[in-house]
Structure formats: C-alpha cells, structure tokens
Amino acid sequence: MENSRIPGEHFFTSSDNTALFYRHWPALQPGAKKVIVLFHRGHEHSGRLQHLVDELAMPDTVFYAWDARGHGQTSGPRGYSPSLARSVQDVDEFVRFAASDSQVGLDEVVVIAQSVGAVLVATWVHDYAPAIRGLVLASPAFKVKLYVPLARPALALWHRLRGLFFINSYVKGRYLTHDRQRVASFNNDP
C-alpha cells in the first residue's frame, strides 16, 4: 500500500526538558476533532506505524506517534529511560499534548499501543485514570519470555557489573506477520 498521508516531524519537550521526537499526521478533512495517539513496540520507533495510519483509512482523524526515550530519533542512550514512572509520565504528557495541539479534550482521544508501549499505556490508564475516549492494547508485553535459561539473573548481574547496556532484539519480522513486505521492512529497519 502506498503512503497516503505524509507525517510532519517534530519534537515535544517533556516536563524534565527531554526532547521527544514525534510524527503528526494531520487529518485529510478540515475541522477534524478525532485524535488517535499511537505507541510503538520495544526496539521500534514511530516510523514503523505509518502502515496503521494508512490502513485504518480515517481521513477525518489526526494521528500522533512518538519515539520513546532512546528510540528512533529521540536522543539518549539506546532504549534507556530513567524509570518506568518517568516513561509513564511521558505518556501522560504526550497524550495531553496531542489533545491540546489538536484543540480537543481528552474525551476525543483514542490511544492504540503495542507490546512494551501497551504496558506503558496500561500503567498510565491505571495510575492516571485519564478520561480518554478509547484504548486498544495490542499484545501487551506484560511478561517477556526469554529463551535462555537464567537470562533474568544474568542480565541483573551484568547490569551491576557493567552499568547501562542494551540487548539487540531477537524478534524477527517473520514472528510478527505473514506479510512478506512487512517482514522485509521490519528486518531492514536499522
């Protein structure tokens, strides 16, 4: 499918003065009052969500998607956030920013989140109880299965010895979809 909507690329400043990159797909129809905010999987970025904007085919809706701290075009150590609480606060601030930027109330905002993004959003909804219109959680990663025995204790020890580090994703495109084009796109994304 050809991209029908081209996003604007911007930065949003969080309350701790971190510049978070985001994409904004304006509605194709004037006067739009519907907003969808998208949150990506771990090891991904907002650019991977273009297909959702296109395939949902909602010309009367504004879309926003961020690059979480340490992902995509948001700066910082790869994959790093100072805490889960900080990431959840980022979610709250970004959704409120999207509503304000689109000149709508939270009650006109729908949030769609995948995997690790869905965990952050579920925590946000639990802790902040925002009055949003709707919520879709796609495969929330509440528990990640690690295929190496004793991986969690080994990672904890490595963190104590070495400090911050990142792990390359073992997820392959073929585990996510049967669509060959999407598999190739995922596998070729740096």
MIBA-435774 format. One record per residue (C-alpha): z negated, y negated, x; residue in one letter. Coordinates in pm, 1 decimal, m for minus. Layout:
BEGIN
((Z Y X) "a") ...
//
This chain:
BEGIN
((0.0 0.0 0.0) "m") ((92.0 m342.7 129.3) "e") ((m184.6 m602.6 155.3) "n") ((m153.5 m830.3 m144.2) "s") ((m443.3 m1055.8 m52.9) "r") ((m498.1 m1216.9 283.1) "i") ((m860.5 m1294.1 365.7) "p") ((m995.7 m1611.4 514.4) "g") ((m1211.5 m1550.1 821.8) "e") ((m1534.0 m1746.6 854.3) "h") ((m1890.6 m1743.3 984.7) "f") ((m2210.0 m1761.4 779.9) "f") ((m2530.4 m1875.3 952.3) "t") ((m2840.1 m1672.2 867.1) "s") ((m3189.9 m1821.8 846.9) "s") ((m3258.3 m1715.6 1208.1) "d") ((m2943.9 m1907.0 1317.3) "n") ((m2730.0 m1599.0 1379.3) "t") ((m2360.1 m1649.0 1304.8) "a") ((m2240.8 m1355.9 1092.0) "l") ((m1865.2 m1313.0 1057.9) "f") ((m1725.2 m1254.7 711.0) "y") ((m1398.1 m1223.1 526.3) "r") ((m1331.5 m1401.1 198.2) "h") ((m1051.2 m1300.5 m37.1) "w") ((m1004.4 m1581.8 m291.2) "p") ((m910.5 m1486.3 m645.0) "a") ((m539.9 m1498.9 m723.6) "l") ((m610.4 m1665.3 m1057.7) "q") ((m763.9 m2013.7 m1074.5) "p") ((m1113.5 m2061.9 m1212.8) "g") ((m1238.0 m1714.1 m1122.7) "a") ((m1604.8 m1657.3 m1198.0) "k") ((m1635.4 m1293.6 m1088.5) "k") ((m1756.9 m1209.2 m739.1) "v") ((m1774.4 m876.5 m555.7) "i") ((m1958.1 m852.6 m223.8) "v") ((m1867.8 m550.9 m8.1) "l") ((m2085.3 m394.5 264.0) "f") ((m1931.9 m163.3 525.0) "h") ((m2039.5 172.0 669.3) "r") ((m2215.8 203.3 1004.6) "g") ((m1985.8 178.4 1308.3) "h") ((m1738.5 m25.3 1098.8) "e") ((m1657.3 m383.7 1002.6) "h") ((m1525.9 m590.6 712.3) "s") ((m1162.0 m544.6 811.7) "g") ((m1188.8 m179.3 707.5) "r") ((m1247.9 m293.4 347.3) "l") ((m908.3 m457.8 288.4) "q") ((m785.2 m147.6 106.3) "h") ((m1066.5 m177.1 m150.8) "l") ((m970.2 m534.0 m233.4) "v") ((m607.2 m428.4 m274.7) "d") ((m666.7 m104.2 m463.3) "e") ((m919.6 m249.8 m706.8) "l") ((m638.8 m486.0 m816.8) "a") ((m868.1 m751.0 m963.1) "m") ((m677.4 m1080.5 m932.3) "p") ((m948.8 m1267.6 m1124.4) "d") ((m1220.2 m1172.9 m873.7) "t") ((m1335.9 m1326.6 m545.9) "v") ((m1431.0 m1077.7 m271.2) "f") ((m1658.6 m1121.7 30.0) "y") ((m1738.1 m876.5 311.2) "a") ((m1937.2 m933.9 627.1) "w") ((m1958.1 m781.6 971.3) "d") ((m2323.7 m682.3 1007.1) "a") ((m2506.1 m778.3 1326.7) "r") ((m2349.0 m609.2 1627.7) "g") ((m2040.6 m500.7 1430.0) "h") ((m1683.4 m626.9 1423.6) "g") ((m1657.6 m996.4 1504.3) "q") ((m2028.7 m1072.2 1466.4) "t") ((m2179.2 m1121.1 1810.5) "s") ((m2475.1 m941.6 1959.7) "g") ((m2537.8 m607.2 2123.8) "p") ((m2322.4 m338.0 1968.0) "r") ((m2481.7 m204.5 1648.5) "g") ((m2811.1 m387.5 1712.8) "y") ((m3033.8 m559.1 1458.7) "s") ((m3387.9 m668.3 1544.7) "p") ((m3525.9 m477.6 1244.6) "s") ((m3444.0 m319.4 912.3) "l") ((m3627.2 m607.4 743.1) "a") ((m3402.4 m860.1 920.9) "r") ((m3089.3 m673.6 812.0) "s") ((m3212.4 m663.4 451.6) "v") ((m3289.4 m1035.6 466.8) "q") ((m2933.5 m1088.1 595.1) "d") ((m2805.6 m900.5 287.9) "v") ((m3007.3 m1127.4 58.2) "d") ((m2889.8 m1443.6 229.4) "e") ((m2525.9 m1334.7 238.3) "f") ((m2509.8 m1234.6 m129.5) "v") ((m2675.3 m1562.7 m227.9) "r") ((m2431.0 m1748.7 m3.1) "f") ((m2133.8 m1572.2 m167.6) "a") ((m2260.6 m1668.0 m514.0) "a") ((m2317.9 m2029.1 m410.5) "s") ((m1984.5 m2052.1 m227.4) "d") ((m1808.5 m1924.8 m541.1) "s") ((m2015.7 m2152.9 m765.5) "q") ((m2153.6 m1868.8 m978.5) "v") ((m2500.1 m1735.3 m1047.1) "g") ((m2623.6 m1405.7 m905.2) "l") ((m2573.2 m1262.2 m1252.6) "d") ((m2195.7 m1279.9 m1190.9) "e") ((m2210.3 m1089.5 m860.0) "v") ((m2139.4 m718.2 m818.7) "v") ((m2230.0 m550.9 m489.4) "v") ((m2044.6 m245.9 m355.3) "i") ((m2183.8 m79.5 m43.8) "a") ((m2106.4 232.8 158.4) "q") ((m2316.9 457.6 382.5) "s") ((m2552.2 254.4 603.9) "v") ((m2452.5 m60.5 414.5) "g") ((m2563.7 115.1 95.3) "a") ((m2905.0 187.8 249.7) "v") ((m2949.9 m181.9 334.0) "l") ((m2838.5 m287.1 m13.7) "v") ((m3060.1 m28.2 m188.1) "a") ((m3356.4 m157.7 13.2) "t") ((m3262.6 m514.8 m79.1) "w") ((m3245.4 m433.0 m450.4) "v") ((m3581.1 m253.4 m429.8) "h") ((m3760.2 m522.6 m228.8) "d") ((m3599.9 m842.3 m363.2) "y") ((m3506.4 m734.9 m719.8) "a") ((m3207.9 m972.1 m742.0) "p") ((m3064.2 m1040.5 m1087.2) "a") ((m2711.9 m926.3 m995.0) "i") ((m2452.7 m807.1 m1248.8) "r") ((m2398.9 m465.1 m1093.8) "g") ((m2441.1 m236.3 m797.2) "l") ((m2230.3 50.8 m664.0) "v") ((m2370.1 263.8 m379.8) "l") ((m2108.8 493.8 m226.2) "a") ((m2256.0 782.3 m24.2) "s") ((m2570.6 602.6 90.4) "p") ((m2682.9 738.4 428.9) "a") ((m3046.9 788.0 333.5) "f") ((m3059.3 1077.9 577.5) "k") ((m2807.2 1133.1 853.6) "v") ((m2752.9 1490.6 961.7) "k") ((m2741.7 1515.6 1338.2) "l") ((m2568.9 1828.0 1459.1) "y") ((m2753.2 1851.1 1791.0) "v") ((m3095.7 2021.7 1777.1) "p") ((m3383.6 1787.6 1866.1) "l") ((m3148.9 1487.5 1863.2) "a") ((m3401.0 1252.0 1699.9) "r") ((m3683.4 1315.2 1951.3) "p") ((m3433.6 1298.0 2239.2) "a") ((m3298.8 963.9 2114.5) "l") ((m3653.5 826.9 2077.2) "a") ((m3736.2 931.8 2434.2) "l") ((m3410.2 783.4 2566.3) "w") ((m3492.2 454.9 2391.3) "h") ((m3839.3 443.5 2550.3) "r") ((m3692.1 512.0 2895.0) "l") ((m3377.4 301.0 2879.9) "r") ((m3428.3 42.8 2605.7) "g") ((m3141.3 m57.2 2380.9) "l") ((m2832.5 162.4 2378.4) "f") ((m2565.4 270.7 2133.5) "f") ((m2413.1 602.2 2039.8) "i") ((m2045.3 646.4 1969.1) "n") ((m1978.3 763.6 1616.6) "s") ((m1897.3 1131.1 1582.5) "y") ((m1738.8 1065.4 1242.4) "v") ((m1367.0 1130.6 1241.7) "k") ((m1123.2 994.4 986.8) "g") ((m1044.1 1341.9 858.3) "r") ((m1407.2 1374.8 742.8) "y") ((m1376.0 1063.6 526.8) "l") ((m1046.2 1109.2 342.5) "t") ((m742.5 1330.3 294.5) "h") ((m509.8 1027.3 300.1) "d") ((m318.1 1059.4 628.6) "r") ((m250.4 687.3 660.9) "q") ((m618.3 605.0 615.8) "r") ((m719.4 878.2 865.0) "v") ((m481.8 729.7 1123.9) "a") ((m606.9 378.4 1051.1) "s") ((m969.4 486.6 1096.4) "f") ((m902.0 680.4 1417.3) "n") ((m700.1 393.1 1570.0) "n") ((m953.9 121.1 1487.0) "d") ((m1131.8 8.2 1805.9) "p") 
//
